[in-house]
Amino acid sequence: MMLCIGPSTIVGTLTTAILGVMSPDSVKTYIGVNIEPYDTEQFDLHEPSGSFGIEYDMYKHIRLFAEHLSSLKEFEGGGTSLGLKVFFK
């Protein structure tokens, strides 16, 4: 399996890591890789994917986030999500 990790992936990953180090503790950043090592009926990941994002807790139950998801096998594509998460505790 060939992984397509291009310049924008490298820049996005480094930027996310730098933001995580330089930002206050209230801002959280993350980098993730999702790989399905074996076939299951619960998860159907046909190819590995990567993500990086940033979150900020605005209030006790509201979180602002931005996240980018993309395939590691395709050079183009992916999607970016911006929004609010509401937690009911």
A tleap script that builds the chain and sets N, CA, C and O, in Angstrom:
source leaprc.protein.ff14SB
mol = sequence {
  NMET MET LEU CYS ILE GLY PRO SER THR ILE
  VAL GLY THR LEU THR THR ALA ILE LEU GLY
  VAL MET SER PRO ASP SER VAL LYS THR TYR
  ILE GLY VAL ASN ILE GLU PRO TYR ASP THR
  GLU GLN PHE ASP LEU HIE GLU PRO SER GLY
  SER PHE GLY ILE GLU TYR ASP MET TYR LYS
  HIE ILE ARG LEU PHE ALA GLU HIE LEU SER
  SER LEU LYS GLU PHE GLU GLY GLY GLY THR
  SER LEU GLY LEU LYS VAL PHE PHE CLYS
}
set mol.1.N position { 0.842 -1.166 0.000 }
set mol.1.CA position { 0.000 0.000 0.000 }
set mol.1.C position { 0.891 1.234 0.000 }
set mol.1.O position { 1.791 1.353 0.831 }
set mol.2.N position { 0.645 2.142 -0.918 }
set mol.2.CA position { 1.402 3.380 -0.996 }
set mol.2.C position { 0.623 4.496 -0.319 }
set mol.2.O position { -0.561 4.685 -0.599 }
set mol.3.N position { 1.279 5.239 0.572 }
set mol.3.CA position { 0.647 6.362 1.233 }
set mol.3.C position { 1.035 7.650 0.529 }
set mol.3.O position { 2.205 7.857 0.204 }
set mol.4.N position { 0.062 8.514 0.293 }
set mol.4.CA position { 0.315 9.796 -0.369 }
set mol.4.C position { 0.344 10.893 0.684 }
set mol.4.O position { -0.695 11.424 1.076 }
set mol.5.N position { 1.523 11.217 1.127 }
set mol.5.CA position { 1.686 12.289 2.104 }
set mol.5.C position { 2.403 13.416 1.384 }
set mol.5.O position { 3.607 13.351 1.135 }
set mol.6.N position { 1.634 14.459 1.050 }
set mol.6.CA position { 2.171 15.565 0.277 }
set mol.6.C position { 2.522 16.771 1.128 }
set mol.6.O position { 2.445 16.715 2.355 }
set mol.7.N position { 2.903 17.853 0.483 }
set mol.7.CA position { 3.299 19.067 1.198 }
set mol.7.C position { 2.199 19.635 2.100 }
set mol.7.O position { 2.485 20.090 3.207 }
set mol.8.N position { 0.939 19.612 1.635 }
set mol.8.CA position { -0.130 20.169 2.465 }
set mol.8.C position { -0.372 19.323 3.717 }
set mol.8.O position { -0.728 19.865 4.764 }
set mol.9.N position { -0.186 18.010 3.627 }
set mol.9.CA position { -0.306 17.154 4.801 }
set mol.9.C position { 0.800 17.456 5.804 }
set mol.9.O position { 0.556 17.546 7.007 }
set mol.10.N position { 2.002 17.608 5.300 }
set mol.10.CA position { 3.139 17.912 6.174 }
set mol.10.C position { 2.958 19.274 6.843 }
set mol.10.O position { 3.170 19.406 8.048 }
set mol.11.N position { 2.568 20.288 6.065 }
set mol.11.CA position { 2.358 21.626 6.628 }
set mol.11.C position { 1.229 21.618 7.647 }
set mol.11.O position { 1.362 22.216 8.715 }
set mol.12.N position { 0.112 20.946 7.337 }
set mol.12.CA position { -1.009 20.868 8.267 }
set mol.12.C position { -0.647 20.175 9.564 }
set mol.12.O position { -1.042 20.620 10.642 }
set mol.13.N position { 0.101 19.087 9.468 }
set mol.13.CA position { 0.516 18.348 10.657 }
set mol.13.C position { 1.470 19.171 11.516 }
set mol.13.O position { 1.307 19.237 12.735 }
set mol.14.N position { 2.460 19.795 10.892 }
set mol.14.CA position { 3.400 20.637 11.643 }
set mol.14.C position { 2.710 21.851 12.262 }
set mol.14.O position { 2.997 22.214 13.403 }
set mol.15.N position { 1.802 22.478 11.515 }
set mol.15.CA position { 1.060 23.626 12.045 }
set mol.15.C position { 0.220 23.227 13.246 }
set mol.15.O position { 0.174 23.952 14.240 }
set mol.16.N position { -0.445 22.079 13.165 }
set mol.16.CA position { -1.258 21.604 14.288 }
set mol.16.C position { -0.389 21.347 15.512 }
set mol.16.O position { -0.762 21.717 16.625 }
set mol.17.N position { 0.765 20.717 15.317 }
set mol.17.CA position { 1.669 20.441 16.441 }
set mol.17.C position { 2.210 21.741 17.049 }
set mol.17.O position { 2.278 21.867 18.272 }
set mol.18.N position { 2.587 22.693 16.219 }
set mol.18.CA position { 3.104 23.976 16.720 }
set mol.18.C position { 2.027 24.742 17.462 }
set mol.18.O position { 2.292 25.326 18.513 }
set mol.19.N position { 0.795 24.747 16.919 }
set mol.19.CA position { -0.314 25.404 17.622 }
set mol.19.C position { -0.550 24.766 18.987 }
set mol.19.O position { -0.835 25.462 19.961 }
set mol.20.N position { -0.432 23.448 19.056 }
set mol.20.CA position { -0.629 22.746 20.318 }
set mol.20.C position { 0.407 23.123 21.362 }
set mol.20.O position { 0.089 23.213 22.548 }
set mol.21.N position { 1.625 23.339 20.940 }
set mol.21.CA position { 2.694 23.709 21.866 }
set mol.21.C position { 2.573 25.170 22.292 }
set mol.21.O position { 2.811 25.495 23.456 }
set mol.22.N position { 2.206 26.053 21.363 }
set mol.22.CA position { 2.213 27.487 21.628 }
set mol.22.C position { 0.901 28.016 22.209 }
set mol.22.O position { 0.885 29.105 22.783 }
set mol.23.N position { -0.186 27.279 22.073 }
set mol.23.CA position { -1.493 27.782 22.515 }
set mol.23.C position { -1.688 27.559 24.014 }
set mol.23.O position { -1.018 26.723 24.621 }
set mol.24.N position { -2.619 28.323 24.602 }
set mol.24.CA position { -2.915 28.101 26.023 }
set mol.24.C position { -3.544 26.729 26.254 }
set mol.24.O position { -3.968 26.068 25.306 }
set mol.25.N position { -3.601 26.307 27.510 }
set mol.25.CA position { -4.137 24.978 27.838 }
set mol.25.C position { -5.607 24.817 27.456 }
set mol.25.O position { -6.073 23.690 27.287 }
set mol.26.N position { -6.340 25.908 27.317 }
set mol.26.CA position { -7.762 25.813 26.977 }
set mol.26.C position { -7.982 25.441 25.510 }
set mol.26.O position { -9.083 25.039 25.136 }
set mol.27.N position { -6.948 25.571 24.677 }
set mol.27.CA position { -7.031 25.194 23.267 }
set mol.27.C position { -6.340 23.843 23.096 }
set mol.27.O position { -5.176 23.679 23.462 }
set mol.28.N position { -7.071 22.881 22.538 }
set mol.28.CA position { -6.535 21.525 22.373 }
set mol.28.C position { -6.370 21.223 20.883 }
set mol.28.O position { -7.256 21.529 20.085 }
set mol.29.N position { -5.254 20.631 20.513 }
set mol.29.CA position { -5.034 20.203 19.132 }
set mol.29.C position { -4.805 18.690 19.117 }
set mol.29.O position { -4.404 18.100 20.121 }
set mol.30.N position { -5.064 18.080 17.973 }
set mol.30.CA position { -4.858 16.637 17.858 }
set mol.30.C position { -4.519 16.254 16.422 }
set mol.30.O position { -4.914 16.923 15.467 }
set mol.31.N position { -3.785 15.172 16.302 }
set mol.31.CA position { -3.413 14.574 15.026 }
set mol.31.C position { -3.736 13.093 15.148 }
set mol.31.O position { -3.380 12.463 16.144 }
set mol.32.N position { -4.402 12.534 14.157 }
set mol.32.CA position { -4.784 11.128 14.252 }
set mol.32.C position { -4.640 10.394 12.934 }
set mol.32.O position { -4.706 10.991 11.859 }
set mol.33.N position { -4.443 9.081 13.034 }
set mol.33.CA position { -4.412 8.191 11.877 }
set mol.33.C position { -5.348 7.031 12.203 }
set mol.33.O position { -5.252 6.424 13.269 }
set mol.34.N position { -6.247 6.732 11.280 }
set mol.34.CA position { -7.198 5.636 11.460 }
set mol.34.C position { -6.878 4.538 10.456 }
set mol.34.O position { -6.937 4.754 9.245 }
set mol.35.N position { -6.540 3.362 10.968 }
set mol.35.CA position { -6.208 2.222 10.120 }
set mol.35.C position { -6.992 1.017 10.622 }
set mol.35.O position { -7.028 0.750 11.824 }
set mol.36.N position { -7.617 0.293 9.707 }
set mol.36.CA position { -8.333 -0.921 10.076 }
set mol.36.C position { -7.411 -2.109 9.856 }
set mol.36.O position { -7.189 -2.506 8.712 }
set mol.37.N position { -6.864 -2.692 10.930 }
set mol.37.CA position { -5.910 -3.791 10.762 }
set mol.37.C position { -6.563 -5.111 10.348 }
set mol.37.O position { -5.878 -6.004 9.850 }
set mol.38.N position { -7.850 -5.244 10.544 }
set mol.38.CA position { -8.539 -6.482 10.188 }
set mol.38.C position { -9.992 -6.152 9.865 }
set mol.38.O position { -10.494 -5.097 10.253 }
set mol.39.N position { -10.661 -7.047 9.161 }
set mol.39.CA position { -12.050 -6.829 8.751 }
set mol.39.C position { -12.991 -7.046 9.928 }
set mol.39.O position { -12.917 -8.065 10.613 }
set mol.40.N position { -13.865 -6.092 10.153 }
set mol.40.CA position { -14.896 -6.222 11.183 }
set mol.40.C position { -16.224 -5.757 10.609 }
set mol.40.O position { -16.262 -5.067 9.591 }
set mol.41.N position { -17.287 -6.129 11.250 }
set mol.41.CA position { -18.597 -5.661 10.820 }
set mol.41.C position { -18.955 -4.337 11.488 }
set mol.41.O position { -19.849 -3.636 11.013 }
set mol.42.N position { -18.281 -3.982 12.571 }
set mol.42.CA position { -18.585 -2.741 13.272 }
set mol.42.C position { -18.056 -1.525 12.530 }
set mol.42.O position { -18.741 -0.506 12.442 }
set mol.43.N position { -16.839 -1.621 11.993 }
set mol.43.CA position { -16.216 -0.512 11.288 }
set mol.43.C position { -15.874 -0.948 9.881 }
set mol.43.O position { -15.372 -2.053 9.671 }
set mol.44.N position { -16.144 -0.090 8.922 }
set mol.44.CA position { -15.871 -0.417 7.522 }
set mol.44.C position { -14.967 0.666 6.937 }
set mol.44.O position { -15.418 1.513 6.166 }
set mol.45.N position { -13.691 0.632 7.309 }
set mol.45.CA position { -12.717 1.572 6.776 }
set mol.45.C position { -12.003 0.898 5.619 }
set mol.45.O position { -11.177 0.010 5.825 }
set mol.46.N position { -12.321 1.320 4.401 }
set mol.46.CA position { -11.724 0.681 3.228 }
set mol.46.C position { -10.282 1.113 3.008 }
set mol.46.O position { -9.521 0.405 2.348 }
set mol.47.N position { -9.902 2.243 3.541 }
set mol.47.CA position { -8.540 2.715 3.387 }
set mol.47.C position { -8.165 3.560 4.598 }
set mol.47.O position { -9.052 4.101 5.260 }
set mol.48.N position { -6.891 3.686 4.904 }
set mol.48.CA position { -6.487 4.490 6.055 }
set mol.48.C position { -6.817 5.965 5.846 }
set mol.48.O position { -6.840 6.450 4.715 }
set mol.49.N position { -7.068 6.662 6.928 }
set mol.49.CA position { -7.348 8.089 6.852 }
set mol.49.C position { -6.611 8.811 7.970 }
set mol.49.O position { -6.276 8.228 9.001 }
set mol.50.N position { -6.373 10.078 7.742 }
set mol.50.CA position { -5.691 10.903 8.727 }
set mol.50.C position { -6.537 12.106 9.082 }
set mol.50.O position { -7.405 12.513 8.309 }
set mol.51.N position { -6.288 12.672 10.242 }
set mol.51.CA position { -7.034 13.855 10.662 }
set mol.51.C position { -6.143 14.749 11.507 }
set mol.51.O position { -5.220 14.283 12.174 }
set mol.52.N position { -6.435 16.031 11.467 }
set mol.52.CA position { -5.842 16.955 12.418 }
set mol.52.C position { -6.857 18.037 12.702 }
set mol.52.O position { -7.636 18.416 11.827 }
set mol.53.N position { -6.849 18.533 13.928 }
set mol.53.CA position { -7.864 19.502 14.303 }
set mol.53.C position { -7.488 20.298 15.536 }
set mol.53.O position { -6.446 20.095 16.158 }
set mol.54.N position { -8.393 21.219 15.860 }
set mol.54.CA position { -8.218 22.097 17.008 }
set mol.54.C position { -9.581 22.287 17.669 }
set mol.54.O position { -10.598 22.386 16.983 }
set mol.55.N position { -9.603 22.338 19.004 }
set mol.55.CA position { -10.845 22.502 19.767 }
set mol.55.C position { -10.646 23.541 20.861 }
set mol.55.O position { -9.551 23.700 21.401 }
set mol.56.N position { -11.728 24.242 21.173 }
set mol.56.CA position { -11.704 25.232 22.247 }
set mol.56.C position { -13.031 25.160 22.996 }
set mol.56.O position { -14.093 25.283 22.387 }
set mol.57.N position { -12.980 24.963 24.304 }
set mol.57.CA position { -14.195 24.930 25.119 }
set mol.57.C position { -14.635 26.354 25.409 }
set mol.57.O position { -14.030 27.049 26.226 }
set mol.58.N position { -15.709 26.788 24.725 }
set mol.58.CA position { -16.213 28.149 24.896 }
set mol.58.C position { -16.920 28.304 26.238 }
set mol.58.O position { -16.718 29.284 26.955 }
set mol.59.N position { -17.743 27.330 26.560 }
set mol.59.CA position { -18.480 27.292 27.818 }
set mol.59.C position { -18.407 25.868 28.345 }
set mol.59.O position { -17.761 25.012 27.740 }
set mol.60.N position { -19.062 25.612 29.460 }
set mol.60.CA position { -18.992 24.289 30.083 }
set mol.60.C position { -19.491 23.173 29.158 }
set mol.60.O position { -18.938 22.074 29.170 }
set mol.61.N position { -20.525 23.441 28.362 }
set mol.61.CA position { -21.129 22.409 27.521 }
set mol.61.C position { -21.015 22.693 26.023 }
set mol.61.O position { -21.641 21.998 25.223 }
set mol.62.N position { -20.227 23.701 25.623 }
set mol.62.CA position { -20.121 24.058 24.205 }
set mol.62.C position { -18.647 24.115 23.788 }
set mol.62.O position { -17.832 24.784 24.423 }
set mol.63.N position { -18.330 23.402 22.715 }
set mol.63.CA position { -16.962 23.344 22.213 }
set mol.63.C position { -16.935 23.774 20.745 }
set mol.63.O position { -17.708 23.263 19.935 }
set mol.64.N position { -16.065 24.694 20.407 }
set mol.64.CA position { -15.831 25.129 19.039 }
set mol.64.C position { -14.715 24.257 18.458 }
set mol.64.O position { -13.720 23.999 19.134 }
set mol.65.N position { -14.873 23.797 17.198 }
set mol.65.CA position { -13.850 22.920 16.630 }
set mol.65.C position { -13.655 23.170 15.136 }
set mol.65.O position { -14.547 23.669 14.450 }
set mol.66.N position { -12.483 22.816 14.658 }
set mol.66.CA position { -12.153 22.758 13.231 }
set mol.66.C position { -11.340 21.485 13.039 }
set mol.66.O position { -10.414 21.211 13.802 }
set mol.67.N position { -11.690 20.709 12.018 }
set mol.67.CA position { -11.034 19.417 11.803 }
set mol.67.C position { -10.920 19.146 10.311 }
set mol.67.O position { -11.833 19.458 9.545 }
set mol.68.N position { -9.803 18.567 9.902 }
set mol.68.CA position { -9.614 18.158 8.513 }
set mol.68.C position { -9.397 16.647 8.471 }
set mol.68.O position { -8.555 16.111 9.192 }
set mol.69.N position { -10.164 15.968 7.620 }
set mol.69.CA position { -10.050 14.511 7.422 }
set mol.69.C position { -9.672 14.255 5.978 }
set mol.69.O position { -10.215 14.889 5.073 }
set mol.70.N position { -8.752 13.337 5.750 }
set mol.70.CA position { -8.406 13.002 4.372 }
set mol.70.C position { -7.878 11.575 4.292 }
set mol.70.O position { -7.444 10.992 5.286 }
set mol.71.N position { -7.930 11.032 3.085 }
set mol.71.CA position { -7.445 9.687 2.822 }
set mol.71.C position { -5.926 9.716 2.721 }
set mol.71.O position { -5.353 10.672 2.198 }
set mol.72.N position { -5.278 8.677 3.217 }
set mol.72.CA position { -3.833 8.571 3.090 }
set mol.72.C position { -3.419 7.890 1.794 }
set mol.72.O position { -2.231 7.852 1.471 }
set mol.73.N position { -4.388 7.347 1.039 }
set mol.73.CA position { -4.066 6.661 -0.209 }
set mol.73.C position { -4.325 7.537 -1.429 }
set mol.73.O position { -3.789 7.269 -2.504 }
set mol.74.N position { -5.133 8.573 -1.281 }
set mol.74.CA position { -5.439 9.454 -2.404 }
set mol.74.C position { -4.757 10.793 -2.173 }
set mol.74.O position { -4.812 11.344 -1.074 }
set mol.75.N position { -4.122 11.309 -3.203 }
set mol.75.CA position { -3.369 12.557 -3.061 }
set mol.75.C position { -4.304 13.751 -2.922 }
set mol.75.O position { -3.993 14.695 -2.195 }
set mol.76.N position { -5.443 13.723 -3.607 }
set mol.76.CA position { -6.388 14.835 -3.543 }
set mol.76.C position { -7.590 14.433 -2.718 }
set mol.76.O position { -7.847 13.248 -2.505 }
set mol.77.N position { -8.316 15.419 -2.259 }
set mol.77.CA position { -9.547 15.134 -1.553 }
set mol.77.C position { -9.465 15.453 -0.085 }
set mol.77.O position { -8.525 16.095 0.385 }
set mol.78.N position { -10.453 14.999 0.619 }
set mol.78.CA position { -10.530 15.286 2.044 }
set mol.78.C position { -11.618 16.297 2.301 }
set mol.78.O position { -12.207 16.852 1.373 }
set mol.79.N position { -11.874 16.525 3.555 }
set mol.79.CA position { -12.907 17.483 3.926 }
set mol.79.C position { -12.563 18.172 5.220 }
set mol.79.O position { -11.893 17.612 6.088 }
set mol.80.N position { -13.029 19.387 5.333 }
set mol.80.CA position { -12.795 20.173 6.533 }
set mol.80.C position { -14.133 20.497 7.171 }
set mol.80.O position { -15.078 20.892 6.488 }
set mol.81.N position { -14.209 20.329 8.489 }
set mol.81.CA position { -15.432 20.617 9.238 }
set mol.81.C position { -15.155 21.719 10.247 }
set mol.81.O position { -14.122 21.720 10.917 }
set mol.82.N position { -16.072 22.641 10.344 }
set mol.82.CA position { -16.046 23.691 11.359 }
set mol.82.C position { -17.382 23.650 12.069 }
set mol.82.O position { -18.409 23.435 11.425 }
set mol.83.N position { -17.401 23.850 13.372 }
set mol.83.CA position { -18.690 23.838 14.036 }
set mol.83.C position { -18.616 23.904 15.541 }
set mol.83.O position { -17.575 24.184 16.135 }
set mol.84.N position { -19.760 23.635 16.130 }
set mol.84.CA position { -19.920 23.615 17.578 }
set mol.84.C position { -20.343 22.220 18.003 }
set mol.84.O position { -21.143 21.574 17.326 }
set mol.85.N position { -19.819 21.765 19.102 }
set mol.85.CA position { -20.272 20.524 19.732 }
set mol.85.C position { -20.980 20.921 21.022 }
set mol.85.O position { -20.462 21.715 21.808 }
set mol.86.N position { -22.156 20.367 21.229 }
set mol.86.CA position { -22.918 20.625 22.458 }
set mol.86.C position { -22.959 19.328 23.258 }
set mol.86.O position { -23.338 18.280 22.736 }
set mol.87.N position { -22.569 19.404 24.521 }
set mol.87.CA position { -22.533 18.235 25.396 }
set mol.87.C position { -23.649 18.339 26.416 }
set mol.87.O position { -23.811 19.368 27.072 }
set mol.88.N position { -24.410 17.279 26.543 }
set mol.88.CA position { -25.467 17.206 27.548 }
set mol.88.C position { -24.971 16.303 28.683 }
set mol.88.O position { -24.856 15.088 28.522 }
set mol.89.N position { -24.687 16.910 29.812 }
set mol.89.CA position { -24.150 16.132 30.947 }
set mol.89.C position { -25.149 16.065 32.058 }
set mol.89.O position { -24.881 15.456 33.093 }
savepdb mol mol.pdb
quit
